[in-house]
């Protein structure tokens, strides 16, 4: 199993989950312009770092964060409807394969607040919610970043030329 981040404890926490054959299928699901598998691991890693730094329940947080989008089907439902429904689908799938604590369930159910129906009840749930939002923004911007990099470079170059002449 490949390691993802230079943190042995983190990799040990996620390995029992990411080794699951059903979970491995998330590598084939497109999510934010990349695959859902990498997205969930990114959210788990940064949630792990934050909750560990603040001496919160980082183990349950990491487990729930790596499961927060654990669903395989690309639904034909309207996007807005899926925004609301997918946390419950991810929770059901997670419970099929793993035993979850009350905290882990809350993190998965509430990770889409305010779009989802569930308000986070724990600080750890809020952290995963916010990290997920930042990860989504990063991943979506990364997709357009390649096409925008040339344009941004040109703007910066023009600005520097303008400043030098002024």
Buried (B, 14 or more C-beta within 10 A) or exposed (E): EEEBBEBEEBBEBBEEBBEBEEBEEBEEBEBBEBBBBBBBBBBBBBBBBBBBEEEBBBBBBBBBBBBBBBBEEEEEEEEEEBEBBBBBBBBEBBBEBBEBEEBBBBBBBBBBBEEBEBEBBBBBBBBBBBBBBEBBEBBEEEEEEEEEEEEEEEEEEEEEEEEEEE
